[in-house]
């Protein structure tokens, strides 16, 4: 296992993916691993179809898994649901990498362009090319466009990129430390004892 993610974080993650009901479902899954969709529906008093929809949504995101069994008498399929710590960690790392990629693209965009803005809240910044096309007048409010110093934006993006890179680097160190003992055990030298004759 890479890292232990606390239960509150896992519940918040479920809420982000599937809403408040997903958070309630996740809370119950953490309390009682292997619970079925029918049990969740009964406990939470939520329609079984809604529970299944959310469970499958969380499963598609890779933070839940299930075991499938069949009821002996009826042949009815039974899904037992589980939260996988490694799956949650993997989900978080994957999404952090996606965010990092978007931030790097945005940083490049901010560095490559000169921006203009009218100063009115709600109006957007325009690149030089867009400002030129509009004759340096805001198309929303009509005010003249002035150059914008985006150095603060660039610094903020760089700071966030560094923060995410540091976190990902720490996670990779944790992974290496956890893998190292297993590798060392395999590489232990074998002592050969010669028998005296």
Backbone as a chain_set.jsonl record, in Angstrom:
{"seq": "XXXXXXXXXXXXXXXXXXXXXXXXXXXXXXXXXXXXXXXXXXXXXXXXXXXXXXXXXXXXXXXXXXXXXXXXXXXXXXXXXXXXXXXXXXXXXXXXXXXXXXXXXXXXXXXXXXXXXXXXXXXXXXXXXXXXXXXXXXXXXXXXXXXXXXXXXXXXXXXXXXXXXXXXXXXXXXXXXXXXXXXXXXXXXXXXXXXXX", "coords": {"N": [[0.845, -1.177, 0.0], [0.586, 2.202, -0.832], [0.076, 4.554, 0.724], [-1.752, 5.694, 3.509], [-4.962, 6.861, 3.31], [-7.042, 8.999, 5.075], [-10.332, 8.352, 6.506], [-12.2, 10.496, 6.417], [-11.26, 12.009, 4.26], [-11.643, 10.201, 2.177], [-14.418, 10.027, 2.205], [-15.083, 12.685, 1.557], [-14.033, 12.746, -1.012], [-15.756, 10.946, -2.285], [-18.119, 12.441, -2.105], [-17.451, 14.581, -3.784], [-17.345, 13.232, -6.219], [-19.861, 11.934, -6.494], [-21.849, 13.338, -5.094], [-23.837, 14.217, -2.114], [-25.23, 11.901, -1.289], [-23.547, 9.906, -2.174], [-21.45, 10.306, -0.408], [-22.655, 9.449, 1.981], [-23.085, 6.781, 1.357], [-20.421, 5.933, 1.048], [-19.468, 6.301, 3.647], [-20.859, 4.281, 5.012], [-19.823, 2.057, 3.667], [-17.2, 2.142, 4.523], [-17.526, 1.627, 7.212], [-18.648, -0.913, 7.182], [-17.244, -3.095, 5.426], [-17.842, -4.94, 2.417], [-20.539, -4.823, 2.297], [-23.793, -5.102, 0.83], [-25.543, -3.798, -2.079], [-28.277, -3.827, -1.673], [-28.469, -3.846, 1.136], [-27.344, -1.342, 1.708], [-29.239, 0.311, 0.507], [-31.443, -0.218, 2.113], [-30.525, 0.605, 4.7], [-29.927, 3.34, 4.294], [-32.282, 4.219, 3.328], [-32.82, 4.753, 0.631], [-33.669, 4.657, -2.8], [-33.019, 1.623, -4.478], [-32.084, 1.642, -7.113], [-30.877, 4.167, -7.328], [-28.823, 3.901, -5.439], [-27.304, 1.841, -6.629], [-26.554, 3.123, -8.997], [-24.85, 5.151, -8.029], [-22.889, 3.59, -6.74], [-21.783, 2.26, -8.952], [-20.809, 4.447, -10.343], [-18.788, 5.351, -8.605], [-17.23, 3.086, -8.72], [-16.465, 3.123, -11.427], [-14.749, 5.268, -11.362], [-12.709, 4.146, -10.069], [-12.377, 3.831, -7.297], [-13.763, 2.062, -5.78], [-14.368, -1.446, -5.423], [-15.833, -4.629, -6.242], [-17.143, -7.807, -5.177], [-18.532, -10.534, -6.766], [-21.231, -12.668, -6.24], [-23.459, -15.505, -6.235], [-26.803, -16.108, -5.281], [-27.792, -19.081, -3.818], [-30.362, -20.332, -3.939], [-32.022, -18.766, -5.722], [-30.349, -17.863, -7.738], [-29.813, -15.284, -8.021], [-27.792, -12.42, -8.54], [-25.323, -11.174, -6.328], [-23.778, -8.335, -5.193], [-20.944, -7.48, -3.43], [-19.544, -4.788, -1.884], [-16.497, -2.918, -1.709], [-14.05, -0.637, -0.369], [-11.029, 0.343, -1.704], [-7.929, 1.108, -0.427], [-5.537, 1.442, -1.884], [-6.593, 1.863, -4.39], [-7.927, 4.297, -4.007], [-5.762, 5.95, -3.383], [-4.343, 5.745, -5.799], [-6.241, 6.934, -7.503], [-6.227, 9.564, -6.522], [-3.543, 10.313, -7.019], [-3.439, 10.062, -9.837], [-5.287, 12.036, -10.592], [-4.057, 14.283, -9.512], [-1.838, 14.431, -11.147], [-3.084, 15.028, -13.57], [-4.111, 17.568, -12.98], [-1.719, 18.89, -12.559], [-0.648, 18.789, -15.14], [-2.509, 20.415, -16.514], [-2.08, 22.847, -15.172], [0.569, 23.35, -15.926], [0.216, 23.743, -18.665], [-1.38, 26.038, -18.573], [0.412, 27.814, -17.367], [2.385, 28.048, -19.347], [0.813, 29.265, -21.332], [0.174, 31.704, -20.049], [2.73, 32.809, -19.854], [3.448, 33.138, -22.53], [1.773, 35.045, -23.579], [0.625, 38.445, -23.843], [-1.544, 40.342, -21.889], [-4.678, 42.126, -21.865], [-7.034, 44.29, -20.245], [-10.14, 45.712, -19.194], [-10.68, 46.447, -16.62], [-13.088, 46.121, -15.394], [-15.128, 44.28, -13.24], [-16.073, 40.985, -13.96], [-15.703, 41.164, -16.674], [-13.577, 39.665, -19.062], [-10.001, 38.938, -19.322], [-8.103, 39.774, -22.192], [-6.096, 38.452, -24.843], [-3.26, 39.91, -26.566], [-3.755, 39.745, -29.328], [-6.549, 39.358, -29.396], [-7.347, 41.737, -28.18], [-6.418, 43.577, -30.049], [-8.03, 42.914, -32.242], [-10.458, 43.862, -31.272], [-10.019, 46.504, -31.269], [-8.829, 47.5, -28.976], [-10.878, 47.954, -27.144], [-13.252, 47.046, -24.708], [-15.461, 44.441, -25.405], [-17.689, 43.924, -23.928], [-18.269, 45.976, -21.955], [-17.369, 48.291, -23.175], [-15.288, 49.931, -22.338], [-11.892, 51.267, -22.519], [-9.138, 49.061, -23.155], [-6.451, 48.066, -21.069], [-2.956, 47.285, -20.604], [-2.161, 44.324, -18.758], [-0.456, 43.279, -15.897], [0.659, 40.169, -15.513], [2.295, 38.854, -13.75], [1.891, 38.11, -11.066], [-0.045, 36.138, -11.34], [1.405, 34.242, -12.78], [3.396, 33.618, -10.873], [1.759, 32.503, -8.867], [0.746, 30.233, -10.162], [3.141, 28.85, -10.672], [3.93, 28.368, -8.033], [1.891, 26.632, -7.158], [2.332, 24.496, -8.888], [4.895, 23.682, -8.02], [4.201, 22.869, -5.422], [2.484, 20.67, -5.907], [4.239, 19.011, -7.359], [6.178, 18.516, -5.354], [4.614, 17.1, -3.509], [3.901, 14.843, -5.038], [6.453, 13.816, -5.416], [7.132, 13.141, -2.781], [5.276, 11.101, -2.396], [6.257, 9.231, -4.219], [8.664, 8.609, -3.002], [7.75, 7.368, -0.668], [6.606, 5.129, -1.808], [8.921, 3.902, -2.895], [10.373, 3.333, -0.561], [8.682, 1.498, 0.665], [8.795, -0.566, -1.18], [11.458, -1.272, -1.178], [12.388, -2.993, 1.11], [11.356, -5.491, 0.321], [12.751, -5.964, -1.999], [15.39, -6.038, -1.016], [15.261, -8.283, 0.623], [15.076, -10.321, -1.239], [17.54, -10.143, -2.365], [19.427, -11.023, -0.543], [22.575, -12.278, 0.411], [23.641, -15.626, -0.079], [24.921, -17.829, 2.199], [27.479, -20.057, 1.864], [28.3, -23.09, 3.13], [31.03, -25.058, 3.575], [31.531, -28.463, 3.84], [33.608, -30.326, 6.058], [35.858, -32.867, 5.237]], "CA": [[0.0, 0.0, 0.0], [1.381, 3.412, -0.935], [-0.184, 5.608, 1.679], [-3.085, 5.544, 4.091], [-5.804, 8.045, 3.178], [-8.0, 8.925, 6.177], [-11.721, 8.12, 6.116], [-12.866, 11.758, 6.07], [-10.828, 12.374, 2.907], [-12.308, 9.275, 1.257], [-15.83, 10.432, 2.157], [-15.117, 13.944, 0.795], [-13.79, 12.374, -2.398], [-17.01, 10.366, -2.773], [-19.058, 13.551, -2.264], [-17.044, 15.301, -4.994], [-17.649, 12.423, -7.401], [-21.27, 11.554, -6.649], [-22.787, 14.11, -4.288], [-24.022, 13.915, -0.689], [-25.643, 10.501, -1.107], [-22.323, 9.107, -2.351], [-20.73, 10.419, 0.861], [-23.325, 8.574, 2.954], [-22.793, 5.402, 0.942], [-19.008, 5.677, 1.351], [-19.354, 6.195, 5.11], [-21.328, 2.941, 5.361], [-18.867, 1.079, 3.125], [-16.014, 2.15, 5.379], [-17.913, 0.989, 8.481], [-18.969, -2.326, 6.983], [-16.785, -3.572, 4.115], [-18.537, -6.121, 1.915], [-21.984, -4.593, 2.37], [-24.429, -5.209, -0.488], [-26.317, -2.632, -2.499], [-29.595, -3.921, -1.022], [-28.304, -3.41, 2.531], [-27.143, 0.106, 1.681], [-30.535, 0.907, 0.187], [-32.295, -0.362, 3.308], [-29.968, 1.422, 5.786], [-30.012, 4.76, 3.964], [-33.642, 4.476, 2.856], [-32.683, 5.348, -0.701], [-34.048, 3.724, -3.85], [-31.943, 0.703, -4.859], [-31.527, 2.07, -8.402], [-30.004, 5.312, -7.046], [-27.639, 3.354, -4.754], [-26.502, 1.132, -7.638], [-26.01, 4.127, -9.913], [-23.731, 5.799, -7.348], [-21.838, 2.584, -6.553], [-21.112, 2.03, -10.235], [-20.078, 5.677, -10.663], [-17.574, 5.306, -7.787], [-16.443, 1.986, -9.262], [-15.889, 3.587, -12.691], [-13.645, 6.169, -11.029], [-11.636, 3.298, -9.576], [-12.145, 3.882, -5.85], [-14.469, 0.926, -5.186], [-14.405, -2.69, -6.186], [-16.861, -5.512, -5.715], [-17.071, -9.244, -5.4], [-19.813, -11.007, -7.272], [-21.622, -14.02, -5.808], [-24.83, -15.854, -6.629], [-27.643, -16.703, -4.253], [-27.955, -20.488, -4.202], [-31.756, -20.684, -4.251], [-32.613, -18.036, -6.85], [-29.365, -17.532, -8.766], [-29.72, -13.816, -8.009], [-26.422, -11.927, -8.349], [-25.113, -10.348, -5.137], [-22.547, -7.549, -5.259], [-20.409, -7.039, -2.138], [-18.727, -3.628, -2.234], [-15.338, -2.62, -0.856], [-13.222, 0.53, -0.673], [-9.622, -0.05, -1.755], [-7.015, 2.21, -0.121], [-4.617, 1.635, -3.003], [-7.377, 2.435, -5.482], [-8.157, 5.708, -3.671], [-4.464, 6.614, -3.542], [-4.104, 5.814, -7.242], [-7.171, 7.924, -8.047], [-5.735, 10.889, -6.126], [-2.295, 10.573, -7.75], [-3.783, 10.258, -11.245], [-5.921, 13.346, -10.758], [-3.049, 15.313, -9.247], [-1.019, 14.533, -12.359], [-3.899, 15.74, -14.568], [-4.131, 18.971, -12.557], [-0.366, 19.385, -12.817], [-0.536, 18.971, -16.594], [-3.303, 21.608, -16.872], [-1.389, 24.023, -14.638], [1.745, 23.594, -16.757], [-0.287, 24.323, -19.912], [-1.815, 27.399, -18.269], [1.623, 28.601, -17.122], [2.959, 28.32, -20.665], [-0.092, 30.227, -21.976], [0.348, 32.996, -19.371], [4.066, 33.328, -20.172], [3.559, 33.421, -23.957], [0.847, 36.087, -24.02], [0.457, 39.725, -23.155], [-2.98, 40.458, -21.683], [-5.304, 43.445, -21.732], [-8.286, 44.207, -19.493], [-10.788, 47.006, -18.998], [-10.743, 46.736, -15.19], [-14.45, 45.896, -14.905], [-15.379, 42.926, -12.741], [-16.965, 40.213, -14.828], [-15.147, 41.173, -18.021], [-12.393, 38.804, -19.076], [-8.74, 39.418, -19.895], [-7.936, 39.401, -23.59], [-4.72, 38.42, -25.323], [-2.957, 41.045, -27.434], [-4.436, 39.525, -30.608], [-7.979, 39.612, -29.186], [-7.49, 43.171, -27.908], [-6.211, 44.241, -31.33], [-9.254, 42.685, -33.026], [-11.549, 44.693, -30.739], [-9.49, 47.876, -31.264], [-8.491, 47.802, -27.58], [-12.085, 48.333, -26.391], [-13.936, 45.863, -24.172], [-16.669, 44.13, -26.162], [-18.805, 43.822, -22.988], [-18.63, 47.266, -21.339], [-16.959, 49.389, -24.044], [-14.157, 50.697, -21.78], [-10.605, 50.967, -23.168], [-8.356, 47.97, -22.568], [-5.122, 48.439, -20.614], [-2.1, 46.112, -20.379], [-2.268, 43.707, -17.435], [0.751, 42.59, -15.435], [0.237, 38.837, -15.06], [3.399, 38.257, -12.988], [1.322, 37.483, -9.866], [-0.704, 34.906, -11.801], [2.488, 33.305, -13.117], [3.988, 33.164, -9.608], [0.79, 31.644, -8.18], [0.715, 28.949, -10.878], [4.425, 28.183, -10.398], [3.894, 27.917, -6.641], [1.005, 25.459, -7.096], [3.044, 23.415, -9.596], [5.926, 23.207, -7.094], [3.531, 22.176, -4.322], [2.016, 19.366, -6.397], [5.435, 18.211, -7.662], [6.756, 18.078, -4.078], [3.737, 16.075, -2.948], [4.068, 13.626, -5.847], [7.799, 13.311, -5.135], [7.045, 12.485, -1.473], [4.551, 9.849, -2.59], [7.125, 8.262, -4.897], [9.629, 8.161, -1.993], [7.039, 6.415, 0.194], [6.477, 3.897, -2.585], [10.237, 3.28, -2.99], [10.723, 2.808, 0.765], [7.88, 0.297, 0.907], [9.22, -1.628, -2.091], [12.853, -1.589, -0.905], [12.624, -4.181, 1.921], [11.057, -6.696, -0.447], [13.868, -6.159, -2.936], [16.563, -6.424, -0.244], [15.097, -9.664, 1.083], [15.368, -11.212, -2.356], [18.95, -10.022, -2.744], [20.311, -11.43, 0.547], [23.577, -13.249, -0.053], [23.508, -16.968, 0.463], [26.184, -18.265, 2.789], [27.765, -21.444, 1.493], [29.134, -23.729, 4.157], [31.693, -26.264, 3.024], [31.686, -29.487, 4.873], [34.982, -30.849, 6.178], [35.912, -34.329, 5.05]], "C": [[0.89, 1.24, 0.0], [1.266, 4.298, 0.295], [-1.565, 5.384, 2.242], [-3.829, 6.872, 3.985], [-6.868, 7.931, 4.275], [-9.442, 8.864, 5.662], [-12.445, 9.391, 5.71], [-12.514, 12.201, 4.653], [-11.519, 11.486, 1.875], [-13.778, 9.655, 1.106], [-15.97, 11.72, 1.337], [-14.917, 13.669, -0.696], [-15.061, 11.805, -3.021], [-18.047, 11.457, -3.015], [-18.734, 14.335, -3.53], [-17.445, 14.547, -6.264], [-19.146, 12.235, -7.593], [-22.272, 12.295, -5.798], [-22.911, 13.6, -2.857], [-24.39, 12.451, -0.441], [-24.43, 9.586, -1.247], [-21.48, 9.149, -1.081], [-21.323, 9.514, 1.92], [-23.058, 7.104, 2.636], [-21.364, 5.034, 1.327], [-18.808, 5.485, 2.849], [-19.774, 4.799, 5.574], [-20.396, 1.853, 4.847], [-17.612, 0.995, 3.984], [-16.299, 1.476, 6.719], [-18.069, -0.52, 8.318], [-18.537, -2.773, 5.578], [-17.54, -4.835, 3.704], [-20.045, -5.999, 1.97], [-22.566, -4.664, 0.954], [-25.205, -3.934, -0.805], [-27.701, -2.633, -1.849], [-29.53, -3.45, 0.436], [-28.135, -1.899, 2.611], [-28.467, 0.828, 1.434], [-31.442, 0.9, 1.412], [-31.818, 0.572, 4.434], [-30.199, 2.912, 5.533], [-31.409, 5.198, 3.526], [-33.635, 5.273, 1.547], [-33.027, 4.261, -1.712], [-32.837, 2.919, -4.318], [-31.277, 1.121, -6.173], [-30.548, 3.228, -8.218], [-28.707, 4.84, -6.385], [-26.732, 2.665, -5.769], [-25.826, 2.098, -8.607], [-24.763, 4.783, -9.303], [-22.577, 4.817, -7.144], [-21.064, 2.351, -7.849], [-20.315, 3.262, -10.674], [-18.754, 5.706, -9.889], [-16.639, 4.196, -8.274], [-15.765, 2.389, -10.568], [-14.693, 4.509, -12.452], [-12.475, 5.41, -10.399], [-11.402, 3.359, -8.079], [-12.924, 2.803, -5.093], [-14.223, -0.303, -6.042], [-15.453, -3.586, -5.534], [-16.505, -6.964, -5.973], [-18.472, -9.686, -5.792], [-20.048, -12.438, -6.8], [-23.042, -14.27, -6.307], [-25.545, -16.487, -5.445], [-27.969, -18.126, -4.709], [-29.368, -20.814, -4.669], [-32.248, -20.056, -5.555], [-31.643, -17.771, -8.003], [-29.167, -16.027, -8.907], [-28.286, -13.39, -7.743], [-26.367, -11.003, -7.135], [-23.756, -9.66, -5.283], [-22.159, -7.135, -3.853], [-19.351, -5.981, -2.447], [-17.654, -3.344, -1.202], [-14.647, -1.339, -1.331], [-11.781, 0.044, -0.647], [-8.721, 1.144, -1.513], [-6.078, 2.495, -1.296], [-5.33, 2.243, -4.196], [-7.608, 3.921, -5.247], [-6.864, 6.491, -3.866], [-4.136, 6.784, -5.02], [-4.971, 6.861, -7.916], [-6.656, 9.335, -7.764], [-4.472, 11.247, -6.907], [-2.581, 10.86, -9.227], [-4.379, 11.639, -11.472], [-4.976, 14.492, -10.446], [-2.166, 15.51, -10.471], [-1.779, 15.269, -13.468], [-3.937, 17.233, -14.252], [-2.785, 19.616, -12.856], [-0.184, 19.691, -14.306], [-1.295, 20.23, -17.041], [-2.629, 22.886, -16.384], [-0.165, 24.371, -15.484], [1.342, 24.21, -18.098], [-0.692, 25.784, -19.694], [-0.613, 28.327, -18.043], [2.271, 29.001, -18.449], [2.135, 29.384, -21.397], [0.103, 31.623, -21.385], [1.693, 33.629, -19.737], [4.184, 33.777, -21.627], [2.709, 34.602, -24.416], [0.932, 37.353, -23.181], [-1.054, 39.938, -23.07], [-3.422, 41.905, -21.502], [-6.66, 43.261, -21.057], [-8.831, 45.603, -19.266], [-10.861, 47.401, -17.522], [-12.119, 46.509, -14.582], [-14.61, 44.446, -14.469], [-16.37, 42.228, -13.659], [-16.507, 40.198, -16.281], [-13.841, 40.378, -17.995], [-11.176, 39.513, -19.659], [-8.683, 38.94, -21.345], [-6.453, 39.343, -23.928], [-4.508, 39.633, -26.231], [-3.735, 40.928, -28.749], [-5.929, 39.826, -30.494], [-8.241, 41.1, -28.949], [-7.349, 43.976, -29.206], [-7.459, 44.123, -32.205], [-10.405, 43.569, -32.567], [-11.143, 46.162, -30.633], [-9.262, 48.396, -29.85], [-9.662, 48.413, -26.796], [-12.766, 47.052, -25.951], [-15.247, 45.656, -24.922], [-17.901, 44.035, -25.247], [-19.231, 45.202, -22.491], [-18.207, 48.481, -22.16], [-15.793, 50.22, -23.535], [-12.873, 50.345, -22.531], [-9.85, 49.87, -22.402], [-6.947, 48.454, -22.246], [-4.284, 47.171, -20.432], [-2.226, 45.631, -18.925], [-0.951, 43.029, -17.11], [0.309, 41.252, -14.856], [1.328, 38.115, -14.269], [2.892, 37.541, -11.736], [0.657, 36.15, -10.216], [0.341, 33.842, -12.101], [3.12, 32.749, -11.845], [3.06, 32.21, -8.865], [0.735, 30.26, -8.833], [2.004, 28.168, -10.611], [4.459, 27.622, -8.985], [3.04, 26.653, -6.5], [1.653, 24.26, -7.784], [4.119, 22.82, -8.687], [5.314, 22.393, -5.958], [3.084, 20.772, -4.743], [3.201, 18.465, -6.715], [6.085, 17.673, -6.389], [5.928, 16.963, -3.461], [3.886, 14.759, -3.711], [5.435, 12.991, -5.612], [7.809, 12.58, -3.788], [6.332, 11.141, -1.599], [5.43, 8.804, -3.263], [8.198, 7.756, -3.94], [9.004, 7.128, -1.071], [6.939, 5.079, -0.52], [7.817, 3.161, -2.652], [10.651, 2.653, -1.664], [9.967, 1.519, 1.03], [8.295, -0.861, 0.017], [10.623, -2.126, -1.766], [13.064, -2.842, -0.049], [12.376, -5.479, 1.158], [12.198, -7.002, -1.412], [15.103, -6.634, -2.178], [16.467, -7.868, 0.227], [15.447, -10.648, -0.022], [16.863, -11.239, -2.658], [19.909, -10.429, -1.625], [21.309, -12.463, 0.038], [23.361, -14.594, 0.653], [24.875, -17.397, 0.963], [26.379, -19.753, 2.487], [28.719, -22.007, 2.538], [29.714, -24.995, 3.547], [31.854, -27.263, 4.154], [33.111, -30.017, 4.858], [34.928, -32.363, 6.022], [37.177, -34.876, 5.579]], "O": [[1.852, 1.308, 0.765], [2.278, 4.738, 0.841], [-2.461, 4.929, 1.529], [-3.374, 7.887, 4.512], [-7.523, 6.896, 4.398], [-9.732, 9.268, 4.536], [-13.225, 9.376, 4.759], [-13.369, 12.709, 3.928], [-11.934, 11.965, 0.819], [-14.322, 9.609, 0.003], [-16.877, 11.832, 0.512], [-15.561, 14.293, -1.539], [-15.404, 12.142, -4.154], [-18.774, 11.415, -4.007], [-19.64, 14.713, -4.272], [-17.837, 15.156, -7.259], [-19.653, 12.358, -8.707], [-23.445, 11.921, -5.774], [-22.199, 12.687, -2.44], [-23.91, 11.84, 0.514], [-24.305, 8.602, -0.518], [-20.864, 8.15, -0.711], [-20.59, 8.878, 2.678], [-22.833, 6.292, 3.534], [-21.12, 3.954, 1.866], [-18.059, 4.602, 3.269], [-19.119, 4.204, 6.43], [-20.197, 0.838, 5.516], [-17.033, -0.077, 4.154], [-15.422, 0.831, 7.294], [-17.679, -1.3, 9.187], [-19.354, -2.824, 4.658], [-17.838, -5.691, 4.537], [-20.756, -6.971, 1.716], [-21.886, -4.317, -0.011], [-25.482, -3.113, 0.069], [-28.237, -1.576, -1.514], [-30.422, -2.745, 0.91], [-28.715, -1.25, 3.482], [-28.769, 1.831, 2.079], [-32.12, 1.884, 1.707], [-32.634, 1.256, 5.051], [-30.609, 3.65, 6.428], [-31.682, 6.388, 3.375], [-34.319, 6.283, 1.383], [-32.715, 3.089, -1.506], [-31.758, 3.475, -4.529], [-30.065, 0.977, -6.336], [-29.508, 3.271, -8.874], [-27.624, 5.315, -6.725], [-25.52, 2.886, -5.767], [-24.67, 1.908, -8.985], [-23.748, 4.949, -9.98], [-21.417, 5.172, -7.353], [-19.837, 2.258, -7.839], [-19.266, 3.131, -11.305], [-17.715, 6.048, -10.455], [-15.418, 4.343, -8.246], [-14.609, 2.034, -10.794], [-13.745, 4.529, -13.237], [-11.39, 5.962, -10.22], [-10.327, 2.975, -7.618], [-12.752, 2.656, -3.883], [-13.912, -0.204, -7.229], [-15.899, -3.329, -4.416], [-15.699, -7.299, -6.841], [-19.465, -9.252, -5.208], [-19.184, -13.304, -6.94], [-23.731, -13.349, -6.745], [-24.974, -17.291, -4.707], [-28.374, -18.342, -5.852], [-29.55, -21.494, -5.679], [-32.827, -20.743, -6.396], [-32.072, -17.487, -9.121], [-28.451, -15.558, -9.791], [-27.632, -13.917, -6.844], [-27.244, -10.161, -6.937], [-22.729, -10.311, -5.47], [-22.951, -6.507, -3.151], [-18.391, -6.238, -3.172], [-17.858, -3.501, 0.002], [-14.656, -1.006, -2.516], [-11.355, -0.594, 0.316], [-8.733, 2.096, -2.293], [-5.857, 3.651, -1.656], [-4.751, 3.043, -4.931], [-7.499, 4.721, -6.176], [-6.875, 7.575, -4.449], [-3.699, 7.854, -5.441], [-4.508, 7.592, -8.792], [-6.648, 10.192, -8.648], [-4.348, 12.367, -7.403], [-2.024, 11.798, -9.797], [-4.022, 12.329, -12.427], [-5.079, 15.561, -11.047], [-1.789, 16.637, -10.793], [-1.186, 16.044, -14.218], [-3.809, 18.065, -15.15], [-2.719, 20.745, -13.343], [0.367, 20.728, -14.675], [-0.788, 21.013, -17.845], [-2.608, 23.892, -17.094], [0.109, 25.546, -15.73], [2.032, 25.09, -18.612], [-0.391, 26.652, -20.513], [-0.621, 29.48, -18.473], [2.654, 30.155, -18.64], [2.693, 30.295, -22.008], [0.188, 32.607, -22.12], [1.782, 34.844, -19.91], [4.941, 34.7, -21.927], [2.901, 35.109, -25.521], [1.26, 37.33, -21.995], [-1.767, 39.741, -24.055], [-2.666, 42.769, -21.057], [-7.343, 42.255, -21.247], [-8.07, 46.564, -19.157], [-11.08, 48.571, -17.208], [-12.298, 46.687, -13.377], [-14.283, 43.514, -15.204], [-17.372, 42.808, -14.076], [-16.889, 39.306, -17.039], [-13.097, 40.421, -17.015], [-11.28, 40.514, -20.367], [-9.15, 37.85, -21.677], [-5.65, 40.092, -23.371], [-5.467, 40.302, -26.616], [-4.307, 41.91, -29.222], [-6.509, 40.464, -31.371], [-9.221, 41.657, -29.446], [-8.081, 44.941, -29.425], [-7.892, 45.094, -32.825], [-11.236, 43.981, -33.377], [-11.826, 46.962, -29.995], [-9.473, 49.575, -29.564], [-9.476, 49.258, -25.92], [-12.853, 46.089, -26.713], [-16.046, 46.583, -25.058], [-19.032, 44.061, -25.732], [-20.404, 45.565, -22.587], [-18.642, 49.596, -21.869], [-15.345, 51.131, -24.231], [-12.766, 49.264, -23.11], [-9.922, 49.776, -21.177], [-6.325, 49.16, -23.039], [-4.827, 46.105, -20.141], [-2.376, 46.428, -18.0], [-0.394, 42.3, -17.93], [-0.347, 41.213, -13.815], [1.286, 36.892, -14.135], [3.405, 36.48, -11.381], [0.781, 35.168, -9.485], [0.184, 32.681, -11.722], [3.355, 31.544, -11.745], [3.516, 31.219, -8.295], [0.684, 29.242, -8.142], [1.961, 26.965, -10.353], [4.963, 26.521, -8.766], [3.425, 25.715, -5.802], [1.532, 23.131, -7.307], [4.246, 21.599, -8.591], [5.847, 21.35, -5.576], [3.289, 19.804, -4.01], [3.181, 17.281, -6.381], [6.495, 16.513, -6.342], [6.478, 15.988, -2.948], [3.985, 13.691, -3.107], [5.561, 11.766, -5.61], [8.423, 11.52, -3.664], [6.739, 10.158, -0.98], [5.362, 7.623, -2.922], [8.611, 6.601, -4.04], [9.638, 6.131, -0.726], [7.158, 4.026, 0.078], [7.861, 1.942, -2.488], [11.217, 1.56, -1.644], [10.53, 0.558, 1.555], [8.165, -2.02, 0.412], [10.948, -3.279, -2.047], [13.857, -3.698, -0.441], [13.107, -6.454, 1.333], [12.561, -8.161, -1.611], [15.797, -7.539, -2.642], [17.462, -8.593, 0.233], [16.048, -11.691, 0.237], [17.386, -12.24, -3.148], [21.111, -10.196, -1.752], [20.944, -13.401, -0.672], [22.958, -14.661, 1.814], [25.865, -17.333, 0.233], [25.537, -20.586, 2.822], [29.795, -21.464, 2.786], [28.994, -25.874, 3.073], [32.26, -26.927, 5.266], [33.738, -30.141, 3.806], [34.074, -33.039, 6.595], [37.403, -36.084, 5.511]]}, "num_chains": 1, "name": "protein.A"}
